[in-house]
Amino acid sequence: MTRERLEPLTRAARLRPGARIAVVFPSGPVPGDRLEAGLDVLRGWGLEPVVMPHVRDGHPELRYLAGADGVRARDLERAWCDPSVDAVICARGGYGAHRMVDLVDWAAMRAAGPKAFIGYSDITVLHEAFARLMGLATLHGPMVATEAFREDPESQESLRATLFEPESVRTLGLPGARPLVPGRARGITYGGCVSLLAADIGTPHARTSAHGGLLMIEDAAEAPYRLDRIFTQLLRAGALSGISGVACGSWRGCEPYAEVRAVLADRLGGLGVPVVEELGFGHGPTALTIPLGVPAVLDAPEGGPGTLTLEVPALI
């Protein structure tokens, strides 16, 4: 197996007041009232939201999709390739990014240059594609129509500061973050929703290994035995070979957490790297913004708290 060593990725420019931010739907649909509430938050930051034409569409037969695959791919392309758009944020996750990722014209998007891209959950598939096909660092952060974006002040401020004042958010983590496996590690951040990372294995542009990577993982609504299966798949495929550390976010709906914690200790403890739990990103009530593709240091001291410290700002 070829060893792939992670390197720092290209960072996009920070935003300024008046910047235009496109809202896309690569995965599932969302009720309009939730979308409008999120758009109001963006406007309150001095941004101009640009809702792509098919955001409010639905698939004619598969109601869990926000429109046909090709339409969702074209909306992402058009948003990215529009020179008046400064950043792109997803409205929600759900399911569907795997169906459209190979329909995107990545060459055209590379030619359009870097921009900030924000999302999580099913959007993990696109984070990996941006990293692998464009060499671009992205932001694992709350999406416009999600609860954390609309209602949690800490989640809102984490994303706002990252977009406008990235040097002010270099050390990340909630007070309750603690070491599962103590230690300290340096590497390049990558990852997202762990079930989506496992689903990516064997696809055309999937990672074969991640030497030097700091793995950021979280998930939602997965029973502990299914998380065990997901981690076992990643381990058997060699996808965790050579990583330098692991930061775990939220596991909402994966209860009981004591069993989730036992799975994390059992499946990750043998890697011989530091592991921090409950850092505060993902599907939880607080969703800190975590840059992917940047050098960082993971601290998991005995007694805690665990932290992730970025060596460079998320955006330039």
Residue pairs with C-beta under 8 A, 6 or more apart in sequence:
1 208
1 209
1 238
1 241
2 208
2 209
3 209
3 211
3 241
3 242
4 207
4 208
4 209
4 210
4 211
5 211
5 212
5 242
6 187
6 188
6 190
6 210
6 211
6 212
6 213
7 188
8 137
8 188
8 293
8 294
8 295
8 312
9 131
9 135
9 136
9 137
9 188
9 292
9 293
9 294
10 114
10 134
10 135
10 136
10 137
11 114
11 137
11 291
11 293
11 294
11 312
11 313
11 314
11 315
11 316
12 87
12 114
12 115
12 116
12 117
12 136
12 137
12 315
12 316
13 86
13 114
13 115
13 116
13 315
13 316
14 116
14 163
14 164
14 165
14 166
14 313
14 315
14 316
15 21
15 47
15 86
15 87
15 116
15 163
15 164
15 315
16 164
17 46
17 47
18 46
18 47
18 48
19 46
19 47
19 48
19 86
19 87
20 47
20 48
20 49
20 50
20 84
20 85
20 86
20 87
21 42
21 47
21 48
21 49
21 50
21 85
21 86
21 87
21 88
21 89
22 49
22 50
22 51
22 52
22 79
22 80
22 82
22 85
22 87
22 88
22 89
23 35
23 39
23 49
23 50
23 51
23 52
23 55
23 88
23 89
23 90
23 91
23 144
24 52
24 55
24 72
24 75
24 76
24 79
24 88
24 89
24 90
24 91
25 52
25 54
25 55
25 57
25 66
25 67
25 72
25 75
25 90
25 91
25 92
26 66
26 72
26 73
26 76
26 90
26 96
26 97
26 100
26 119
26 122
26 123
26 126
27 65
27 66
27 72
27 90
27 92
27 93
27 94
27 95
27 96
27 97
27 121
27 122
27 123
28 64
28 65
28 66
28 92
28 93
28 94
28 95
28 96
28 122
29 56
29 57
29 58
29 63
29 64
29 65
29 66
29 67
29 94
30 66
30 91
30 92
30 145
31 145
32 56
34 145
34 150
35 51
35 55
35 56
35 91
35 144
35 145
37 145
37 150
38 91
38 143
38 144
38 145
38 146
38 149
38 150
39 49
39 51
39 144
41 144
41 149
41 150
41 156
42 49
42 89
42 144
43 49
45 160
45 163
45 164
49 144
50 79
50 82
50 85
52 75
52 78
52 79
53 75
54 66
54 67
54 71
54 72
54 74
54 75
55 66
55 75
55 91
57 66
57 67
57 68
57 71
58 65
58 66
58 67
59 65
59 66
59 67
59 68
60 68
64 94
64 95
64 96
65 72
65 95
65 96
65 99
66 72
66 91
66 94
66 96
69 96
69 99
69 100
69 103
70 100
70 103
72 96
72 100
73 100
73 101
73 103
73 104
76 88
76 100
76 104
76 126
77 104
77 105
77 108
77 109
79 85
79 88
80 88
80 109
80 112
80 115
81 108
81 109
81 111
81 112
83 112
85 115
86 115
86 116
87 115
87 116
87 117
87 118
87 163
88 115
88 116
88 117
88 118
89 117
89 118
89 119
89 143
89 144
90 118
90 119
90 123
90 126
90 143
90 144
91 143
91 144
91 145
92 121
92 143
92 144
92 145
92 146
93 119
93 120
93 121
93 122
93 123
93 143
93 193
94 121
94 122
95 122
96 122
97 122
97 123
97 124
97 125
97 126
97 196
98 122
98 125
98 196
98 199
98 200
98 203
101 125
101 126
101 129
102 204
104 129
106 129
106 133
106 134
109 134
110 133
110 134
114 134
114 136
116 138
116 139
116 163
116 315
117 126
117 127
117 130
117 136
117 138
117 139
118 138
118 139
118 141
118 142
118 143
118 159
118 289
119 126
119 127
119 138
119 139
119 140
119 141
119 143
120 140
120 141
120 142
120 143
120 192
120 193
120 218
120 281
120 282
120 283
120 287
121 143
121 192
121 193
121 196
121 220
121 282
121 283
122 193
122 196
123 143
123 192
124 140
124 191
124 192
124 193
124 196
124 197
125 196
125 199
125 200
126 138
127 138
127 140
127 190
127 192
127 292
128 190
128 192
128 197
128 200
128 205
128 206
128 207
129 205
130 136
130 138
131 137
131 138
131 190
131 292
131 293
132 205
132 207
133 205
136 293
137 291
137 292
137 293
137 294
137 314
138 291
138 292
138 293
139 159
139 162
139 289
139 290
139 291
139 292
139 314
140 191
140 192
140 216
140 281
140 289
140 290
140 291
140 292
141 158
141 159
141 162
141 281
141 287
141 288
141 289
141 290
142 148
142 149
142 152
142 155
142 156
142 159
142 287
142 289
143 149
146 287
147 285
148 155
148 284
148 285
148 286
148 287
149 155
149 156
149 159
149 287
152 285
152 286
152 287
154 286
154 288
155 286
155 287
155 288
158 169
158 172
158 287
158 288
158 289
159 289
161 168
161 169
162 169
162 289
162 291
162 314
162 315
163 315
166 313
166 314
166 315
166 316
167 313
169 289
169 310
169 314
170 309
170 310
170 313
171 307
171 308
171 309
171 310
172 279
172 280
172 281
172 288
172 290
172 307
172 308
172 309
172 310
173 276
173 279
173 280
173 288
173 305
173 306
173 307
173 308
174 278
174 279
174 280
174 286
174 288
174 305
175 305
176 278
176 280
176 305
177 276
177 277
177 278
177 279
177 280
177 304
177 305
177 306
177 307
178 276
178 277
178 278
178 303
178 304
178 305
178 306
179 274
179 275
179 276
179 277
179 300
179 301
179 302
179 303
179 304
179 306
180 248
180 261
180 264
180 265
180 268
180 269
180 275
180 276
180 277
180 300
181 265
181 268
181 269
181 273
181 274
181 275
181 300
182 274
182 300
182 301
182 302
183 245
183 273
183 274
183 300
184 274
184 297
184 298
184 299
184 300
184 301
185 214
185 244
185 245
185 273
185 274
185 297
185 298
186 214
186 244
186 295
186 296
186 297
186 298
186 311
187 212
187 213
187 214
187 243
187 244
187 245
187 295
187 296
187 298
188 212
188 213
188 214
188 293
188 294
188 295
188 296
189 213
189 214
189 216
189 290
189 291
189 292
189 293
189 294
189 295
189 296
189 308
190 210
190 213
190 214
190 215
190 216
190 292
190 293
191 197
191 213
191 215
191 216
191 217
191 292
192 216
192 217
192 218
192 292
193 217
193 218
193 219
193 220
193 282
194 217
194 218
194 219
194 227
194 230
194 231
194 234
195 219
195 222
195 226
195 230
197 217
197 234
197 239
198 230
198 233
198 234
198 239
200 206
200 207
201 233
201 234
201 237
201 239
202 237
207 239
208 238
208 239
209 238
209 239
209 241
209 242
210 239
210 240
210 241
210 242
210 243
211 241
211 242
211 243
212 242
212 243
212 244
213 242
213 243
213 244
214 243
214 244
214 245
214 246
214 247
214 296
214 298
214 308
215 240
215 243
215 245
215 246
215 247
216 247
216 249
216 281
216 290
216 292
217 246
217 247
217 248
217 249
218 248
218 249
218 250
218 251
218 281
218 282
218 283
218 284
219 227
219 230
219 251
219 254
219 282
219 283
220 250
220 251
220 252
220 253
220 254
220 282
220 283
221 252
221 253
221 254
222 230
222 251
222 253
222 254
223 254
224 254
224 256
224 259
224 260
224 262
224 263
227 251
227 254
227 260
227 263
227 264
228 263
228 266
228 267
231 263
231 264
231 267
231 268
232 267
234 240
235 267
240 271
243 271
243 273
244 273
244 298
245 273
245 274
245 275
245 276
245 298
245 300
246 268
246 271
246 273
246 274
246 275
246 276
246 298
247 275
247 276
247 279
247 281
247 290
247 298
247 306
247 308
248 264
248 275
248 276
248 277
248 278
248 279
249 278
249 279
249 280
249 281
249 282
249 283
249 284
249 290
250 278
250 280
250 281
250 282
250 283
250 284
250 287
251 257
251 260
251 282
252 282
252 283
252 284
253 283
254 260
261 277
264 275
264 277
268 275
269 275
274 298
274 299
274 300
275 300
276 298
276 299
276 300
276 306
276 307
276 308
277 306
279 288
279 306
279 308
280 286
280 287
280 288
281 287
281 288
281 289
281 290
289 314
290 308
291 310
291 314
294 310
294 311
294 312
294 314
295 310
295 311
295 312
296 308
296 309
296 310
296 311
297 308
297 309
297 311
298 306
298 307
298 308
299 306
299 307
299 308
299 309
300 306
